[in-house]
C-alpha cells in the first residue's frame, strides 16, 4: 500500500481521498478550508499542516483543485508541492484545467512523473469510486498511477503525453453540451408538434438521434426516472461547471486554431443560463431557458 498526499478536499476530492484510504493506502490530506480538513480527519484521514507537508515523503501526490491557477500555485508556487515531493514520487493532478497549464506544470516537475488525470462521473462517481479517468503523461508514469486511480474509479484511459487527459476531457464535455442542447431542442419542437415526451424518447432512444443526453440523462421528467429533470434539475453536473469546461474548450480551440462553432454557441447559451441564475442547476436544466427563447 502506498503513502499518498492528497490536496483539495472539496465535493470531489473529499470522497476520492476517503476511497484511497478505504483501499488501504495511507493518506495525508490538506485543504486551505479548515472545516474541510476537520471533516477529513473525522473520516480517518491524516491532516497535514500544508500542501507541501502532505506531499513530503509521499510516493504518490494528488491534487483536486478548482482551476489552473490553483494547480500552478500549489505545485510550482513558493513552498510548492513539486519542491516538497521526493525525486521518485508520481504526481497526479485530477482537476479539470486548461491544457497549457497542465503541460506547463508537467514540464516543471523536475523530472518526476507528472500526470494530468481529470475525471468524469461527478460527485456520485467520486463517492462510489466509479469515476472515469482520462490520463496524460508517459507510459511509465501511467503504469505507476493506474493501480492508485483504480481505488477511485473504474475506467482509466491513457490518452497520450502530458495534457492529453485534459484535452480528452474538454472534447468530451464540448460534445456533451452540444448534444444536450440539441436533445433539448428536439423535446421543445416535439412539445409544439403535440408529441408526448415519452413518444419522442421511445423513438429517439432506439434511433439514430440517440445519445447519452437522451438515453441516460434525459432533460425532461418521466422517461428516465433517475435523470435530474425528475428532481427540478438539482445537479448532477452543475451548469456552472459545464460553462467552465466549455470556456476551457474554446480557449483550447482558439490556441490550436480548431474551428468549433457549435462549441462556441454552446458556451454562449450556458453563459446566458448562468446570467439568468441557472448556475447551480443541473446543466440539463438549460431546456427551461431554451423553451422561453
Ligand atoms: P470544490 O470547489 O468543491 O473543491 C475544491 C477544493 O480545493 C476546495 O475545498 C478548496 O478549499 C480547495 N483548495 C483551493 N485552493 C487550494 C489550495 N491552494 N490548497 C489546498 N486546497 C485548496 O470543487 P470540486 O467540485 O471538488 O471540483 C474539483 C475539480 O474537479 C474542478 O476542477 C472541477 O472542474 C472538477 N470536476 C468536478 C466535478 C463535479 O461534479 N463537482 C466533476 C468533474 C470534474
Boltz pocket constraint, residues with backbone or C-beta under 6 A from the ligand:
constraints:
  - pocket:
      binder: B
      contacts: [[A, 7], [A, 8], [A, 9], [A, 10], [A, 11], [A, 12], [A, 13], [A, 30], [A, 31], [A, 32], [A, 33], [A, 36], [A, 51], [A, 64], [A, 65], [A, 66], [A, 67], [A, 70], [A, 73], [A, 74], [A, 94], [A, 95], [A, 96], [A, 97], [A, 119], [A, 120], [A, 121], [A, 122], [A, 123], [A, 236], [A, 237], [A, 238], [A, 241], [A, 244]]
      max_distance: 6.0
